[in-house]
Amino acid sequence: MSVVDTKDLEKQTDEPEAGEEKQGSSDDASSSDYMVISDDDPKYTRFSPRRKSLFVFIISLAVFLAPSSTVAFLPAISNIAEEFGTTQTIINISNACYCVMMAISPCVTSPLGDIYGRRIMFLICCFGFTVSTILVAVSQNLAMFIVFRLCSAFFGVAFFPLGGSIVSDIYIPKERGNAMGWTLSGSQLGPAFAPCIGGVIITYTTWRVIFWVLAGVGGVALGTAFVFLKETATVKKCEVYKKEHPGKNQIGRFVWVPYNPFQVVRAFKYPNLILGGYMSMTLLYNMYGLLTPIRNVIDPRFNLTTPVYGSLFYLAPGMGYLIGSLVGGKWADYYVRKFEKMRGERIPEDRLRSTYVSFGFVLPVSVLIFGWSIDKEVGGMALPIITLFFNGVAQTFCFPSINAYCVDCLPHLGGDAIASNYFARYIAGAVGSATCLMQINTIGVGWTNTISSFLLFSGFCCTLVLIRFGGKMRENVTKNMKS
């Protein structure tokens, strides 16, 4: 994603420069002053297709870490609580705090990626995650366990906005959905296999081995990124700052560029990002509301007594996440090309049309069926497994579209646009993690999932609003900037 100064954007809206194109609005407007970088911009040809694929692989490997650390220890919650002399509820709340830190991280790390470059921040976060996870593995008490879990969350989730920025730096918009899908595939391998691996580990050894394995993967990601990942940002704000303020805040070759980490949150003053953030919030609330209590609701339902058996149920949504992330990106890019061909111009909201069936039908219906099949004890094992799988597929059909839309709709925000979306979604993940067991114990799994279903449908309604009025919203942003 190129970093575009606000003043430059105002000039561009009056008179497009060479290499740029005017972008149309959605259904209710034929055109707008919204500006994007042309597909012919030379920045997209700096790296060969093979090199780009290698970058995507590195991002995918890194984004595997934070979600895996979130869910791998779920089968071991009772073991960890027993060792530290606390309750399962406290451990679940600590996981909610982990999600809160995942929400805060993009506010700090994403702007630093724009300022100093994607590569250096990527390496720092790989190192920080690896060291923090080692310290979790050797924790001597609950406080140490929670503190370094939070540190690993801070560094681990940074790969999502940094990876999104790298993808937008090297791929033209019509190819971003597919690339986003491949990068997200790493994050979906975690929910697919990490809980099962965690269940096997605690069945035969100690929960600490889970975090030693994660630390090892973090070390591999660090080494791979150090050797192969190149800088993709065409402009670093630190270089601009050096030219505009020579000698200021400079120690040797390093210059400190003042920035406001809350700038990411300020991105929510734009209606497009508010609606996009709410859409992601409903998806993450659904995800953590389903994953966190799986063993708590599945084990009693089917009389499972060994951790590894209950952990196998995580394979169903996990494989759905993986398949959806690979296919969903291609599906979103197909819609972009289809409507560009129809109207002769590319509109960011068109990729959201790819979520009609997944967001509007499959997600709310599957979560309803899962909840009530467990609550009423119908359908045997097959029904909850099938619904968990389709829920996973549908969910990750939506994420590549939302991620790419955040990158495309307001490009002058740089990495703040997608970082704000991750901030919103992980706040919802924290709420889902912290409250799901309390809801289930109070109103039952059926009504808990009914609430999640209604939230998902409200998120889909936001999608419809963006498809219909997103272009007008972007027009208003441009007009306000010009005035």
C-alpha positions as CSV (number, residue, x, y, z in Angstrom):
1,M,0.0,0.0,0.0
2,S,1.5,3.3,-1.0
3,V,1.6,6.1,1.5
4,V,-0.2,9.1,0.1
5,D,0.0,12.5,1.7
6,T,-3.3,14.3,2.3
7,K,-2.2,17.4,0.4
8,D,-1.1,15.3,-2.5
9,L,-4.5,13.5,-2.5
10,E,-6.3,16.8,-2.7
11,K,-4.3,17.8,-5.8
12,Q,-5.0,14.4,-7.4
13,T,-8.7,14.8,-6.9
14,D,-8.6,18.0,-9.0
15,E,-6.4,16.7,-11.8
16,P,-5.3,13.1,-12.1
17,E,-1.6,12.6,-12.8
18,A,-0.2,10.1,-15.2
19,G,-0.5,6.6,-14.0
20,E,-3.6,7.2,-12.0
21,E,-7.3,6.6,-12.8
22,K,-10.6,7.8,-11.6
23,Q,-12.6,5.3,-9.7
24,G,-16.3,4.9,-9.9
25,S,-18.7,4.6,-7.1
26,S,-21.2,1.9,-6.3
27,D,-24.7,1.4,-7.7
28,D,-26.1,4.8,-6.9
29,A,-23.3,6.8,-8.5
30,S,-21.6,6.4,-11.8
31,S,-18.3,8.0,-10.7
32,S,-16.6,9.8,-7.9
33,D,-13.4,11.7,-7.1
34,Y,-12.0,8.7,-5.4
35,M,-8.5,8.0,-6.6
36,V,-6.4,4.9,-6.7
37,I,-3.1,3.8,-8.1
38,S,-3.3,2.5,-11.6
39,D,-2.8,-1.2,-12.3
40,D,0.0,-0.1,-14.6
41,D,2.0,1.6,-11.8
42,P,5.6,0.3,-12.0
43,K,5.7,-0.5,-8.3
44,Y,3.7,-3.7,-9.0
45,T,6.4,-5.0,-11.3
46,R,9.4,-4.6,-9.0
47,F,9.3,-8.2,-8.0
48,S,8.9,-11.3,-10.1
49,P,5.7,-13.5,-9.6
50,R,7.9,-16.1,-7.9
51,R,9.3,-13.6,-5.5
52,K,5.8,-12.3,-4.7
53,S,4.7,-15.8,-4.0
54,L,7.6,-16.3,-1.7
55,F,6.6,-13.1,0.2
56,V,3.0,-14.4,0.5
57,F,4.4,-17.7,1.9
58,I,6.4,-15.9,4.5
59,I,3.4,-13.8,5.6
60,S,1.3,-16.9,5.7
61,L,3.8,-18.7,7.9
62,A,3.9,-15.7,10.3
63,V,0.2,-15.2,10.6
64,F,-0.1,-18.8,11.6
65,L,1.4,-17.9,15.0
66,A,-1.0,-15.7,16.8
67,P,-4.2,-17.6,16.0
68,S,-2.4,-20.9,16.9
69,S,-1.3,-19.5,20.2
70,T,-5.0,-18.5,20.9
71,V,-6.5,-21.8,20.2
72,A,-3.8,-24.4,20.7
73,F,-4.0,-24.3,24.5
74,L,-7.9,-24.5,24.6
75,P,-7.8,-28.2,25.2
76,A,-5.3,-27.6,28.1
77,I,-7.3,-24.9,29.9
78,S,-8.2,-27.2,32.8
79,N,-4.6,-28.5,33.1
80,I,-3.2,-25.0,33.2
81,A,-5.8,-23.8,35.7
82,E,-5.0,-26.8,37.9
83,E,-1.2,-26.2,37.8
84,F,-1.5,-22.5,38.7
85,G,-4.2,-23.0,41.3
86,T,-6.9,-21.0,39.5
87,T,-10.2,-21.6,37.6
88,Q,-11.0,-22.3,34.0
89,T,-12.9,-19.0,33.9
90,I,-9.8,-17.0,34.8
91,I,-7.8,-18.8,32.1
92,N,-10.6,-18.0,29.6
93,I,-10.5,-14.3,30.7
94,S,-6.8,-14.3,30.2
95,N,-7.4,-15.5,26.6
96,A,-9.8,-12.6,26.2
97,C,-7.1,-10.2,27.4
98,Y,-4.9,-11.9,24.8
99,C,-7.5,-10.8,22.2
100,V,-7.6,-7.2,23.6
101,M,-3.8,-7.0,23.1
102,M,-4.3,-8.4,19.6
103,A,-6.6,-5.4,19.0
104,I,-4.1,-2.9,20.5
105,S,-1.1,-4.2,18.5
106,P,-2.1,-2.9,15.1
107,C,-2.5,0.6,16.5
108,V,1.2,0.6,17.3
109,T,2.9,-1.7,14.8
110,S,1.0,-0.8,11.6
111,P,1.9,2.9,11.7
112,L,5.5,2.0,12.4
113,G,5.5,-0.2,9.3
114,D,4.5,2.9,7.3
115,I,7.2,4.9,9.0
116,Y,10.2,2.6,9.0
117,G,9.3,-0.1,6.5
118,R,7.5,-3.4,6.5
119,R,10.6,-5.6,6.6
120,I,12.2,-4.2,9.8
121,M,8.9,-4.3,11.7
122,F,8.2,-7.8,10.4
123,L,11.6,-9.0,11.8
124,I,11.2,-7.2,15.1
125,C,7.7,-8.8,15.6
126,C,9.0,-12.3,14.7
127,F,11.8,-12.0,17.3
128,G,9.4,-10.6,19.9
129,F,6.9,-13.3,19.4
130,T,9.5,-16.1,19.7
131,V,11.1,-14.8,22.9
132,S,7.7,-14.1,24.5
133,T,6.4,-17.6,23.7
134,I,9.6,-19.2,25.2
135,L,8.9,-17.2,28.4
136,V,5.3,-18.4,28.4
137,A,6.6,-22.0,28.1
138,V,8.8,-21.6,31.2
139,S,6.2,-19.6,33.3
140,Q,6.5,-20.2,37.0
141,N,3.2,-18.6,38.1
142,L,-0.1,-17.3,36.7
143,A,1.1,-13.7,36.5
144,M,4.2,-14.6,34.4
145,F,2.0,-16.8,32.2
146,I,-0.5,-14.0,31.5
147,V,2.1,-11.2,31.0
148,F,4.1,-13.0,28.4
149,R,1.0,-14.3,26.7
150,L,0.0,-10.7,26.3
151,C,3.5,-9.9,24.9
152,S,3.2,-12.7,22.4
153,A,-0.2,-11.4,21.3
154,F,1.2,-7.9,20.8
155,F,3.9,-9.1,18.5
156,G,2.0,-12.0,16.8
157,V,-1.0,-10.1,15.5
158,A,1.2,-7.4,13.9
159,F,1.8,-9.8,11.0
160,F,-1.8,-9.3,9.8
161,P,-1.8,-5.6,9.0
162,L,1.9,-5.7,8.0
163,G,1.1,-8.6,5.7
164,G,-1.9,-6.8,4.3
165,S,0.3,-3.8,3.5
166,I,2.9,-5.9,1.9
167,V,0.3,-7.6,-0.3
168,S,-1.1,-4.2,-1.4
169,D,2.5,-3.0,-2.1
170,I,3.1,-5.7,-4.7
171,Y,-0.2,-6.9,-6.1
172,I,-2.7,-4.9,-8.3
173,P,-6.2,-4.6,-6.8
174,K,-7.7,-7.3,-9.1
175,E,-5.2,-9.8,-7.7
176,R,-5.2,-8.8,-4.1
177,G,-8.2,-10.9,-3.0
178,N,-6.4,-14.1,-4.1
179,A,-3.2,-13.0,-2.4
180,M,-5.0,-12.0,0.8
181,G,-6.7,-15.4,0.8
182,W,-3.3,-17.2,0.6
183,T,-1.9,-15.1,3.4
184,L,-4.9,-15.8,5.5
185,S,-4.5,-19.6,4.9
186,G,-1.7,-19.5,7.4
187,S,-4.0,-18.1,10.1
188,Q,-6.6,-20.7,9.3
189,L,-4.2,-23.6,9.6
190,G,-3.9,-22.7,13.3
191,P,-7.6,-23.2,14.1
192,A,-7.6,-26.3,11.9
193,F,-4.8,-28.2,13.5
194,A,-3.5,-26.4,16.6
195,P,-6.2,-27.5,19.0
196,C,-5.8,-31.1,17.9
197,I,-2.1,-31.0,18.3
198,G,-2.6,-29.3,21.7
199,G,-5.0,-32.1,22.7
200,V,-2.4,-34.8,21.7
201,I,0.3,-33.0,23.6
202,I,-1.6,-32.7,26.9
203,T,-2.7,-36.3,26.6
204,Y,0.8,-37.6,26.5
205,T,3.0,-34.8,28.0
206,T,2.7,-31.3,29.5
207,W,1.0,-28.2,28.2
208,R,4.3,-26.3,28.1
209,V,5.3,-28.3,25.0
210,I,2.5,-26.5,23.1
211,F,4.3,-23.2,23.5
212,W,7.8,-24.7,22.8
213,V,6.4,-25.8,19.5
214,L,5.0,-22.4,18.7
215,A,8.3,-20.8,19.7
216,G,10.0,-23.1,17.2
217,V,7.7,-22.1,14.4
218,G,8.3,-18.4,15.3
219,G,12.1,-19.0,15.0
220,V,11.6,-20.5,11.6
221,A,9.5,-17.5,10.5
222,L,12.2,-15.2,11.8
223,G,15.0,-16.9,9.9
224,T,12.9,-17.2,6.6
225,A,11.9,-13.5,6.7
226,F,15.5,-12.4,7.5
227,V,16.9,-14.2,4.5
228,F,14.1,-13.8,1.8
229,L,11.8,-10.9,2.7
230,K,12.6,-7.6,1.0
231,E,11.3,-4.2,1.7
232,T,8.1,-3.5,-0.3
233,A,7.2,0.0,0.7
234,T,8.0,2.5,-2.0
235,V,8.0,5.5,0.4
236,K,9.0,5.4,4.1
237,K,7.7,8.3,6.2
238,C,11.0,8.4,8.1
239,E,12.9,9.3,4.9
240,V,10.4,12.1,4.2
241,Y,10.7,13.3,7.8
242,K,14.5,13.4,7.5
243,K,14.3,15.6,4.4
244,E,11.7,18.0,5.9
245,H,13.3,18.1,9.4
246,P,17.1,17.6,8.9
247,G,18.8,16.7,12.2
248,K,15.6,16.7,14.3
249,N,15.0,13.7,16.5
250,Q,18.0,12.0,15.0
251,I,20.5,9.7,16.7
252,G,23.1,8.6,14.2
253,R,21.2,7.2,11.2
254,F,18.0,6.6,13.2
255,V,15.3,9.2,13.3
256,W,12.3,9.1,15.6
257,V,9.2,10.1,13.7
258,P,6.5,11.3,16.1
259,Y,3.2,9.5,15.5
260,N,-0.1,9.0,17.3
261,P,-1.0,5.3,17.8
262,F,-4.6,6.3,18.2
263,Q,-4.5,7.5,14.6
264,V,-5.6,3.9,13.7
265,V,-8.7,4.3,15.9
266,R,-9.4,7.7,14.3
267,A,-9.8,5.9,11.0
268,F,-13.3,5.0,12.3
269,K,-14.4,8.6,11.5
270,Y,-15.0,7.2,8.0
271,P,-18.4,5.5,7.6
272,N,-16.9,2.9,5.2
273,L,-14.5,1.7,7.8
274,I,-17.1,1.8,10.6
275,L,-19.3,-0.6,8.7
276,G,-16.4,-2.7,7.6
277,G,-15.2,-2.9,11.2
278,Y,-18.6,-4.0,12.4
279,M,-18.8,-6.7,9.8
280,S,-15.5,-8.1,11.0
281,M,-16.6,-7.8,14.6
282,T,-19.6,-10.0,14.1
283,L,-17.4,-12.6,12.3
284,L,-14.8,-12.7,15.1
285,Y,-17.5,-12.8,17.8
286,N,-19.0,-15.8,16.1
287,M,-15.6,-17.5,15.6
288,Y,-14.5,-17.2,19.3
289,G,-17.9,-17.8,20.5
290,L,-17.9,-21.2,18.7
291,L,-14.2,-22.2,19.3
292,T,-13.7,-21.3,22.9
293,P,-16.4,-23.6,24.4
294,I,-16.2,-26.5,22.0
295,R,-14.9,-29.0,24.6
296,N,-17.2,-27.6,27.3
297,V,-20.3,-28.3,25.1
298,I,-19.1,-31.3,23.1
299,D,-17.6,-33.4,25.8
300,P,-20.7,-33.6,28.0
301,R,-23.0,-34.0,24.9
302,F,-21.1,-37.1,23.6
303,N,-19.6,-38.3,26.9
304,L,-16.0,-37.7,25.8
305,T,-13.4,-38.1,28.6
306,T,-10.0,-37.9,26.8
307,P,-8.8,-34.4,25.7
308,V,-7.7,-35.6,22.3
309,Y,-11.2,-36.8,21.4
310,G,-12.9,-33.4,22.1
311,S,-10.0,-31.6,20.3
312,L,-10.8,-33.5,17.1
313,F,-14.0,-31.4,16.8
314,Y,-11.8,-28.4,16.1
315,L,-10.8,-30.0,12.8
316,A,-14.3,-29.4,11.3
317,P,-14.3,-25.5,11.5
318,G,-10.5,-25.4,11.0
319,M,-10.6,-27.2,7.7
320,G,-13.5,-25.0,6.7
321,Y,-11.4,-21.9,7.5
322,L,-8.5,-23.3,5.4
323,I,-10.7,-24.1,2.4
324,G,-12.6,-20.8,2.6
325,S,-9.5,-18.7,2.8
326,L,-8.0,-20.3,-0.4
327,V,-11.2,-20.2,-2.4
328,G,-12.8,-17.0,-1.0
329,G,-10.1,-14.7,-2.3
330,K,-10.4,-16.1,-5.8
331,W,-14.2,-15.7,-5.6
332,A,-13.9,-12.1,-4.5
333,D,-11.4,-11.3,-7.4
334,Y,-13.8,-12.9,-9.8
335,Y,-16.6,-10.5,-8.8
336,V,-14.2,-7.5,-9.1
337,R,-13.3,-8.6,-12.7
338,K,-16.9,-9.4,-13.6
339,F,-18.3,-6.0,-12.6
340,E,-15.3,-4.1,-14.0
341,K,-16.0,-5.7,-17.3
342,M,-19.7,-4.9,-17.1
343,R,-19.4,-1.2,-16.3
344,G,-15.8,-0.5,-17.6
345,E,-14.4,0.6,-14.2
346,R,-13.4,-0.9,-10.9
347,I,-15.3,-0.2,-7.8
348,P,-14.1,-1.4,-4.4
349,E,-17.6,-2.3,-3.1
350,D,-18.0,-4.9,-5.9
351,R,-15.8,-7.4,-4.1
352,L,-18.3,-7.4,-1.2
353,R,-20.9,-8.9,-3.5
354,S,-19.0,-12.1,-3.3
355,T,-20.3,-12.5,0.3
356,Y,-24.0,-12.6,-0.4
357,V,-24.5,-16.3,0.2
358,S,-21.8,-16.9,2.8
359,F,-22.5,-13.9,5.0
360,G,-26.2,-13.5,4.4
361,F,-27.2,-17.2,4.6
362,V,-24.6,-19.9,5.5
363,L,-23.1,-18.2,8.5
364,P,-26.3,-17.3,10.5
365,V,-28.0,-20.5,9.6
366,S,-25.1,-22.8,10.4
367,V,-24.5,-21.2,13.8
368,L,-28.2,-21.6,14.6
369,I,-28.2,-25.3,13.6
370,F,-25.1,-26.0,15.6
371,G,-26.3,-24.4,18.8
372,W,-29.7,-26.1,18.8
373,S,-28.4,-29.5,17.7
374,I,-26.2,-29.5,20.8
375,D,-28.9,-28.0,23.0
376,K,-31.6,-30.4,22.0
377,E,-29.2,-33.4,21.5
378,V,-30.3,-34.1,17.9
379,G,-28.4,-35.1,14.8
380,G,-25.7,-37.1,16.5
381,M,-22.1,-36.2,15.8
382,A,-22.6,-35.6,12.1
383,L,-24.8,-32.5,12.3
384,P,-22.6,-30.3,14.5
385,I,-19.5,-31.4,12.6
386,I,-21.1,-30.5,9.2
387,T,-22.4,-27.2,10.5
388,L,-19.0,-26.3,12.0
389,F,-17.3,-27.0,8.7
390,F,-19.7,-24.9,6.6
391,N,-19.5,-22.1,9.2
392,G,-15.7,-22.1,8.8
393,V,-15.9,-22.1,5.0
394,A,-18.4,-19.2,5.0
395,Q,-16.5,-17.1,7.5
396,T,-13.2,-17.2,5.5
397,F,-15.1,-16.5,2.3
398,C,-15.8,-13.1,3.9
399,F,-12.5,-12.1,5.4
400,P,-10.4,-11.8,2.1
401,S,-13.1,-9.5,0.7
402,I,-13.3,-7.3,3.8
403,N,-9.5,-7.1,4.1
404,A,-9.0,-6.2,0.5
405,Y,-11.9,-3.7,0.7
406,C,-10.2,-1.9,3.6
407,V,-7.1,-1.6,1.5
408,D,-8.9,-0.3,-1.6
409,C,-11.6,2.0,-0.3
410,L,-9.5,4.7,1.3
411,P,-5.9,4.3,0.1
412,H,-4.7,7.6,1.5
413,L,-4.9,6.1,5.0
414,G,-2.0,3.8,4.4
415,G,-1.9,0.8,6.8
416,D,-4.3,2.5,9.2
417,A,-7.3,1.3,7.3
418,I,-6.7,-2.4,7.6
419,A,-5.2,-1.9,11.1
420,S,-8.4,-0.3,12.3
421,N,-10.3,-3.3,11.1
422,Y,-8.1,-5.7,13.0
423,F,-8.5,-3.5,16.1
424,A,-12.3,-3.8,15.8
425,R,-12.4,-7.5,15.1
426,Y,-10.2,-8.6,18.0
427,I,-12.1,-6.5,20.5
428,A,-15.1,-8.6,19.5
429,G,-13.0,-11.7,19.8
430,A,-12.2,-10.7,23.3
431,V,-15.8,-10.2,24.2
432,G,-16.7,-13.6,22.6
433,S,-14.0,-15.4,24.5
434,A,-14.8,-13.9,27.8
435,T,-18.6,-14.2,27.7
436,C,-19.4,-17.4,25.8
437,L,-19.2,-19.8,28.7
438,M,-21.1,-17.4,31.0
439,Q,-23.8,-17.1,28.4
440,I,-24.0,-20.9,27.8
441,N,-24.2,-21.5,31.6
442,T,-26.9,-18.9,31.9
443,I,-29.2,-19.3,28.9
444,G,-27.9,-22.5,27.2
445,V,-25.9,-23.1,24.0
446,G,-29.0,-22.8,21.8
447,W,-29.9,-19.2,22.7
448,T,-26.2,-18.2,22.9
449,N,-25.8,-19.2,19.3
450,T,-29.1,-17.5,18.4
451,I,-27.6,-14.2,19.6
452,S,-24.5,-14.9,17.5
453,S,-26.7,-15.6,14.5
454,F,-28.6,-12.3,14.8
455,L,-25.3,-10.4,15.1
456,L,-24.0,-12.1,11.9
457,F,-27.1,-11.1,10.0
458,S,-26.7,-7.5,11.2
459,G,-23.1,-7.6,9.9
460,F,-24.5,-8.8,6.5
461,C,-26.9,-5.8,6.5
462,C,-23.8,-3.5,6.8
463,T,-22.5,-5.3,3.7
464,L,-25.6,-4.4,1.8
465,V,-25.4,-0.8,2.9
466,L,-21.8,-0.5,1.7
467,I,-22.6,-2.1,-1.7
468,R,-25.5,0.4,-2.1
469,F,-24.0,3.6,-0.6
470,G,-20.3,3.0,-0.2
471,G,-19.5,5.1,-3.3
472,K,-21.4,8.1,-2.0
473,M,-19.6,7.7,1.4
474,R,-16.2,7.8,-0.4
475,E,-17.3,10.8,-2.4
476,N,-18.1,12.7,0.7
477,V,-14.7,11.9,2.2
478,T,-13.0,13.4,-0.9
479,K,-15.2,16.5,-0.8
480,N,-14.5,17.1,2.8
481,M,-10.7,16.8,2.2
482,K,-10.9,19.3,-0.7
483,S,-12.9,21.8,1.4
